Amino acid sequence: MYEIARRTLWLRSSPPREVTVTIGLPVEEPSGEWSCPYRIDGLDGWEHQRRVTGEDAVDALELVLAVVRSALAGSHEAREGLLDGMLDGERAGQRAVFVRWDMEANAAYIAMKREISSGEAVRQVVAGEDTVLDFGQEGELLGVELLDADRQMPSEMRL
């Protein structure tokens, strides 16, 4: 793999250890599809090279980033809160939010983490006519439901 990008994340273990994401140069396959290789070293089960295929080089790159984000977020280590430096814009002192917008229903959900399990929200607070706040067992804000979303959401959050 000809490496074009690398990011080091940290596993909060004892002792702390590195998790390295490596993305390779997209190449055209004999079939005409493009493939983009990647590796995730330091997470159990990911220590070998894999690849994602797309219609062209840009499609393959976009897909590999989505696959890597999904693999990291879905890992046991991330679900346990042990993985620092996640993709999706998270850096030290910053956290990403995740927006789902149902345009037909004109409703949006802004989640404070990628997945909220069924039953995880134990309390809801109606905060105005078109806004509902979901809270977890420890009182932490899990997400915000917006009705009349096209009016309430800033344009840069509309997908």
N, C-alpha and C positions, 0 to 999 in steps of 0.2 A: 504494500500500500504506500502510495506517495502521499505523505501527510500534508494537509493544507490547514488544519486547525486542531488545537488541543486546549482543553480546559482541565484544571485540577480542582477537584472538589475534596472535601475532608469528611471523613467518617469519625464521628465523635465516639470513639471506642477507647479502650485502654490497652495499649497506647493508641493515640490517634493514628489513623492511616489514610493514605491518599487514595482517591478514586480518580482515575484519569480517563477522560473521554477524548478519543482521537477520531477525527474525520479525515477521510482520504479524498483524493481527487476523483471526480466522476469520470468514468470512461465509457465509451460507446461499445456495446457488446455486438457480436456478429449478427444478432437478431435485429439490430437497429435500436433496441432499448438502451437506456443509459443506466449504469449502476454506480452507486456511491458506497464505498466500503467504510466501516466504522468499527471501533472497539470500545468497550467499557471495561477497564481493568480495575480491580479492587472490589467489585461487587460479586458475590457468589453467583456462579453460573454464567457470567458474561465474559470470561477470560479468553475468548477466541474471536477472530475477525468474522464479521457478518457484513451483509450488503443489502441495500435497498435499491429497487429499480424504478425508473420513471420514464416518461416519454422523451425527455431531453435532460440536459445537464442541470438546468435550474430546477426542474421538477424533482430530479433525484436528490439534489441538495435540500430542497424544502422538505421532502419526505424523510430524509435521514434525520434532520433536526427534530421533526415531529416524533419520529420513532425513538430517538434518544431521550427527548423530554418525557415521553410516555414511559419508557423503560426505567428511567431514574425515579420518576414520581410514583410508579407502581412497585418499586422495589421494597422489600421488607425493611431495608435500612431507612428509606425515606418515610414510610408509613410509621415507623417507630420514632421519627424525629431525629435520627442520628446523622443525616446527610446535610452538610453545610455547603453553600455556594451553588445552589440549584440554578438551572437555566431559567428562562422566562423572565429575565431581568432582575432576578434576586441577587443581591450583593449584600455584603455586611451592612447591617442597619436598615436594609430595605426588604420588603416582601412584596410579592406579586399578588394580585387579586385575579379571580377568574370570572369572566362575564359570560352568561348564557342569555340570549335574547330571542324570545319567541315573537317574531314580527307579526304573525297572524293574531295572536292574543294581545299584542302590544304590552308584553310583560317581560321583565328582565330579572335575573338573579345574579347578584354580585357576591361571590363566595370568597371567604378569607383563606381558603385552602382548596386544593384541586377537587377533592371528593368529600362530601358530607354523607355519612352513612345514614341509612334509614333509622329513625329513632334517636339520632344524635342530638337533634335540636329538641330540647326539653321545655323551652319556654319561648313564646312569641309575644312581641310587643308591637301593637299598632302605633305607628309614629306618624300620624297624619292620615289623611284620607286615602292615599295611594301608596303607602310604604309600610312594610312589615319587617321587623328585625327578628332574626332567629338567634337564640342563645343556647350554649351548651351547658352541661351539668355543672361546670365550674364557674358559670357566669360569663364565659368568653363569647364574644360576638362571632358567630359562624357565617352569617350572610345577611344580605338585605334584599328583600323582594320589592321590586318597583312595578306598580301597575301604572298605566299611562306612561310607559317607559320612554317613548319618543319625545315626550315633553320633559321628563325628569333627568334623563341621562345626558351627560355632556357629549357633544358630537364625536369627540375622539374615542369614546367608549362604545359607540354604536358599531356593531360588526357588519 
